[in-house]
């Protein structure tokens, strides 16, 4: 059974580090299409990553659906529970 996780990410942060993000994906177990990721980030559309080893699908949304949404979010550096290697992006602490 495939597990599905929806993740909202900060578009400017992803845009600034897109090349390193895609390079990290190249070194991971994820299946992805780099052109689709670049297009989705540019258009603020959703893209998907699929990990064959863990039967895990990530739906990544590079935009806020609600203004200020990411200000209330918990920042996560990696998904260690699934042994997934994603790029490490400097994270801000959530505001109180």
N, C-alpha and C positions, 0 to 999 in steps of 0.2 A: 504494500500500500504506500503510495506517495504522500509525503507530508508537504503541505503548502504553507509558506510564511509570506505575509505581505509586509514590506518594509518601505517606509517613507524616508527619503534622504534629502539633504540640503542640496539643491541644484547648483548654486555657486561653488560649493565645496567640491562636489563631484566634477563639475566642469574644470575647475582649477587643477584637479589631480586625475583627470580621465585617463591619460596615457599610462600612469603608474597603476591605476586601478585595473585597466585591461591587461597590462603586463602581469600583474599578480594573478589575474584569472587564468592567463596562459599557463601558469605554474601550478594551478589547482586541478581538482577533479571535476570542475564545472564544465558543462557544455554551454556554449554561448556563441553569439554572432557579434563580432566587434562592430561591424557597420550598423547593425540594429541598435546596439547600445549607444553608439555615437549619435545616431539619428534621434533616439528616444530622449537622450539628455538635451540635445539641441531643441527639440520640440516639447520638452517637459512631458513626455509620454512614458508609459510603463515599458519595462523590458524584463526578460526572464532569464534566470540562471537555473540550470538543472544539474544536480549532482547524482550521477549514476550509482556511485558507491553507497550513498545514504538514502537513495530514493527520495531526495529532497528537492522541492521546487521553490525558488525564491521569486516572488513578483516584486520588482523594485520600482518605486514611484519617485522620480527625481523632482518632486514639487510638493508644496504644502497644499493640501486640499482645503484647509481652513486657515485663514490668516493667523499667524502666531502659533500654529500647531507644533512646530518643532521646538519652540521655547518651552513647552510643557513636557517634552519627550525625555526619555532616559537614553543617554548616548551609550553605544556598545562598540567595543573595538573589534571583536571577532566572535565567531560562533564556535567556541571551543567544544561545546557539547556534541557537535556533529563532526568534529575534526575537519572543519572547512577552513581553508586558508584564504582569507580575503585581505586586500591591502589594508595597511594600518594608516588611517588618516588622523591627524591631530584632532582631538575632540574637545569641545568646550564643556565645562560643567553646567548642568541644568541650573537655571535661575531659581532662586527660592521664591 
